[in-house]
Amino acid sequence: MATLRIEGMRGGYATAEEIVKGIDLEVAAGDLAVIIGPNGAGKSTFLKLVAGLLKPKAGSVTLDGRPLPGGDAQAVCQAGISFVPQERNVFQSLTVRENLEMGGYLVRRGLRSRVDAQLERFPLLKDRLKDKAGNLSGGQRQVLAMAIALITEPSVLLLDEPTAGLSPAAADEVFDLIRDLTGQGLAILMVEQNALLGLEYGTRGVVLVAGRKLRDESAQGLLADDEVRHLFLGGAAAH
C-alpha cells in the first residue's frame, strides 16, 4: 500500500522566490486528498514541486520510504508518481490511441496491454480511438489525460484542477472516476478550485494559504466547519 510523504517542502519558480513555505503532508493508498485555498496560495506550485517539475529549495519527498530526487520529473514518474497538469495535458493533434501510447514513453514492455487496460477502465475512450484529442469534449479530454497518466501504472496520482472549465455534470462524472480510482487503491493528491465539490468527494481536505498548510483533516470535517465554509465554500455550515 503506497504512502507518499512530503516533509518541509519549500520552493517556487526562481531562486529567490519562495511560494511554498514549508509544507508537510502524507497521502496513503485509497486517500483522495483535496487541496483548497485562495488564488495565489501555492497549490499548483506545491504539486509541481512534488512531481519534480520544479526543484525545491528545501524539503523531501518519499514514496514508501524511498527518497525521490527533487526536480527530476522522470525519476519521480519512474518511481510511481504521475502528474496531470491543468492545461496542455493531451496532445490535441494526435488521436486518442496515439495519446495513450505517448503515455508509455517510459515503458519498455507491455505497452499494448497497458493501453488495453485503460480502455477497459475508461470505456468511453474505446469509441474515440481514431479521433483527434482536440475534437473531444472537455470532460473526455480530462478522462484521456488521466488515462495517459495511468499508463505507467503509478501508485500515486497528482491532479491539478481536473474539473476546470467543465460543466457541473461533466465535473461530477470526472469526480466519480477519480473516486473509483481511490477505491482501486490509488493514492490521489488533487488541487481543486471548486472546493465544495472537491470536499464532497474527497476523504481528506487540506487548506493552503500563502504557501502554508493551515488545515489537514477529514473532508467531512472541513465541510462542517463554519470558518472554512465562510472563507472557501460560500456559506455557513449546516447544523
C-alpha positions as CSV (number, residue, x, y, z in Angstrom):
1,M,0.0,0.0,0.0
2,A,1.6,3.2,-1.2
3,T,2.3,6.1,1.1
4,L,3.5,9.5,-0.2
5,R,5.2,11.6,2.4
6,I,6.3,15.2,1.9
7,E,8.3,17.0,4.6
8,G,9.4,20.6,4.8
9,M,8.6,21.4,1.2
10,R,9.8,24.9,0.1
11,G,10.2,26.4,-3.3
12,G,8.9,28.4,-6.2
13,Y,9.8,29.4,-9.8
14,A,13.0,31.3,-9.1
15,T,15.9,31.0,-6.8
16,A,14.8,33.9,-4.6
17,E,11.1,33.2,-4.9
18,E,9.5,31.0,-2.2
19,I,5.9,30.4,-2.9
20,V,5.6,27.2,-0.9
21,K,6.8,27.7,2.6
22,G,7.4,24.5,4.5
23,I,4.6,22.0,3.9
24,D,4.3,18.6,5.5
25,L,1.8,16.2,4.1
26,E,1.1,12.4,3.9
27,V,-1.2,10.7,1.4
28,A,-1.8,6.9,1.7
29,A,-3.4,4.4,-0.7
30,G,-7.1,5.0,-1.0
31,D,-6.9,8.6,0.0
32,L,-8.4,11.4,-2.1
33,A,-6.7,14.4,-0.5
34,V,-8.1,17.6,-1.9
35,I,-6.1,20.8,-1.6
36,I,-8.2,24.0,-1.4
37,G,-7.3,27.6,-0.8
38,P,-7.4,31.1,-2.4
39,N,-5.8,32.0,-5.7
40,G,-2.1,32.5,-5.2
41,A,-1.9,30.2,-2.2
42,G,0.8,28.0,-3.9
43,K,-1.5,25.0,-4.6
44,S,-0.3,24.2,-8.1
45,T,3.3,25.1,-7.3
46,F,3.2,22.6,-4.5
47,L,2.0,19.8,-6.8
48,K,4.8,20.7,-9.3
49,L,7.4,20.5,-6.6
50,V,6.2,17.1,-5.6
51,A,6.1,15.9,-9.2
52,G,9.7,17.0,-9.8
53,L,8.8,19.7,-12.3
54,L,10.3,22.3,-10.0
55,K,13.4,21.9,-7.9
56,P,12.6,22.6,-4.2
57,K,14.7,24.9,-2.1
58,A,14.3,22.6,0.8
59,G,12.3,19.5,1.8
60,S,11.9,15.9,0.8
61,V,9.5,13.6,-1.0
62,T,9.4,9.9,-0.2
63,L,7.3,7.1,-1.6
64,D,7.0,4.0,0.6
65,G,10.1,5.2,2.5
66,R,12.2,5.7,-0.7
67,P,13.5,9.2,-1.2
68,L,12.9,10.8,-4.6
69,P,15.2,13.3,-6.2
70,G,14.0,16.8,-6.2
71,G,13.5,18.5,-9.6
72,D,13.7,15.2,-11.5
73,A,10.3,14.6,-13.1
74,Q,11.3,11.5,-15.0
75,A,12.7,9.8,-11.9
76,V,9.6,10.7,-9.9
77,C,7.4,9.2,-12.7
78,Q,9.5,6.0,-12.8
79,A,9.2,5.7,-9.0
80,G,5.4,5.5,-9.3
81,I,4.0,9.1,-9.2
82,S,2.1,10.5,-12.2
83,F,1.1,14.1,-12.7
84,V,-1.8,15.5,-14.7
85,P,-1.5,19.3,-15.3
86,Q,-4.5,21.6,-15.6
87,E,-3.6,22.7,-19.1
88,R,-1.9,21.1,-22.1
89,N,-2.5,17.6,-20.7
90,V,-3.2,15.9,-24.0
91,F,-1.7,16.1,-27.5
92,Q,-4.6,17.7,-29.4
93,S,-3.3,16.9,-32.9
94,L,-2.8,13.2,-32.1
95,T,-5.5,10.5,-31.9
96,V,-6.7,9.1,-28.6
97,R,-4.7,5.9,-29.2
98,E,-1.6,7.9,-30.1
99,N,-2.0,9.9,-26.9
100,L,-2.3,6.7,-24.8
101,E,0.8,5.3,-26.5
102,M,2.7,8.6,-25.7
103,G,1.9,8.0,-22.1
104,G,4.1,4.9,-22.2
105,Y,7.3,6.6,-23.4
106,L,9.0,5.4,-20.2
107,V,7.5,1.9,-20.6
108,R,9.7,-0.7,-22.3
109,R,7.4,-3.7,-22.3
110,G,3.7,-4.4,-22.4
111,L,2.6,-1.1,-23.8
112,R,-0.3,-2.7,-25.7
113,S,-1.7,-4.4,-22.6
114,R,-1.4,-1.2,-20.6
115,V,-3.3,0.7,-23.2
116,D,-6.0,-2.0,-23.3
117,A,-6.2,-1.9,-19.5
118,Q,-7.0,1.9,-19.6
119,L,-9.6,1.3,-22.3
120,E,-11.3,-1.2,-20.0
121,R,-11.1,1.3,-17.2
122,F,-12.4,4.2,-19.3
123,P,-14.8,2.6,-21.8
124,L,-15.8,6.0,-23.3
125,L,-12.3,6.2,-24.9
126,K,-12.9,2.9,-26.8
127,D,-15.2,4.5,-29.4
128,R,-12.9,7.5,-29.9
129,L,-9.6,5.8,-30.5
130,K,-9.2,7.3,-34.0
131,D,-10.5,10.7,-33.1
132,K,-8.1,13.6,-32.6
133,A,-7.8,14.5,-28.9
134,G,-8.6,18.1,-29.8
135,N,-12.1,17.1,-31.0
136,L,-13.1,15.6,-27.6
137,S,-15.3,17.4,-25.2
138,G,-13.6,18.9,-22.1
139,G,-14.7,16.1,-19.9
140,Q,-13.5,13.5,-22.4
141,R,-10.1,15.2,-22.7
142,Q,-9.8,15.1,-18.9
143,V,-10.5,11.4,-18.9
144,L,-7.9,10.9,-21.6
145,A,-5.4,12.9,-19.6
146,M,-5.9,10.6,-16.6
147,A,-5.7,7.5,-18.8
148,I,-2.4,8.8,-20.2
149,A,-1.0,9.3,-16.7
150,L,-2.1,5.8,-15.6
151,I,-0.3,4.0,-18.5
152,T,2.8,3.8,-16.3
153,E,0.7,2.1,-13.6
154,P,1.6,4.6,-10.8
155,S,0.7,4.2,-7.2
156,V,0.2,8.0,-6.7
157,L,-1.7,10.3,-9.0
158,L,-1.3,14.1,-8.8
159,L,-4.2,16.1,-10.3
160,D,-4.2,19.9,-10.9
161,E,-7.7,21.3,-11.2
162,P,-9.2,18.3,-13.0
163,T,-12.7,19.9,-13.3
164,A,-11.5,23.4,-14.5
165,G,-13.8,24.6,-17.3
166,L,-16.2,21.6,-17.1
167,S,-19.9,21.7,-16.8
168,P,-21.4,20.6,-13.5
169,A,-22.5,17.3,-15.0
170,A,-19.1,16.6,-16.6
171,A,-17.3,17.6,-13.3
172,D,-19.4,15.1,-11.4
173,E,-18.6,12.4,-13.9
174,V,-14.8,13.1,-13.6
175,F,-15.0,13.0,-9.9
176,D,-16.9,9.7,-10.0
177,L,-14.0,8.3,-12.0
178,I,-11.5,9.8,-9.6
179,R,-13.2,8.2,-6.6
180,D,-13.3,4.9,-8.4
181,L,-9.5,5.1,-8.7
182,T,-9.0,5.6,-5.0
183,G,-11.3,2.6,-4.5
184,Q,-8.9,0.6,-6.5
185,G,-6.1,1.5,-4.1
186,L,-4.6,4.6,-5.8
187,A,-3.4,7.5,-3.6
188,I,-4.6,10.8,-5.1
189,L,-3.5,14.3,-4.2
190,M,-5.5,16.9,-6.0
191,V,-5.8,20.6,-6.3
192,E,-9.4,21.7,-6.9
193,Q,-10.8,25.2,-7.3
194,N,-14.3,24.0,-6.7
195,A,-13.7,23.5,-3.0
196,L,-17.3,22.4,-2.2
197,L,-17.4,19.7,-4.9
198,G,-13.8,18.6,-4.0
199,L,-14.6,18.1,-0.4
200,E,-17.9,16.4,-1.1
201,Y,-16.0,13.7,-3.0
202,G,-12.7,13.7,-1.0
203,T,-11.6,11.8,2.0
204,R,-9.2,14.4,3.2
205,G,-9.2,18.2,3.0
206,V,-6.0,20.3,3.0
207,V,-6.2,24.1,3.2
208,L,-3.3,26.2,1.9
209,V,-3.0,29.9,2.4
210,A,0.0,32.0,1.4
211,G,2.1,28.9,0.8
212,R,1.5,27.3,4.2
213,K,-0.8,24.5,5.3
214,L,-3.4,25.8,7.7
215,R,-5.7,22.7,8.0
216,D,-5.4,19.0,7.2
217,E,-8.3,16.8,8.3
218,S,-11.2,14.8,7.1
219,A,-13.1,16.3,4.1
220,Q,-16.4,16.0,6.0
221,G,-14.9,17.8,9.0
222,L,-13.9,20.8,6.8
223,L,-17.3,20.8,5.1
224,A,-18.9,21.1,8.5
225,D,-16.6,23.9,9.7
226,D,-18.2,27.4,9.8
227,E,-14.9,29.2,9.2
228,V,-13.9,27.1,6.3
229,R,-17.4,27.3,4.7
230,H,-17.4,31.1,5.1
231,L,-13.9,31.6,3.7
232,F,-13.9,29.0,0.9
233,L,-17.2,27.4,0.4
234,G,-19.6,30.4,0.2
235,G,-21.9,29.7,3.1
236,A,-22.4,28.6,6.7
237,A,-22.2,25.1,7.9
238,A,-25.4,23.2,8.2
239,H,-26.3,22.1,11.8
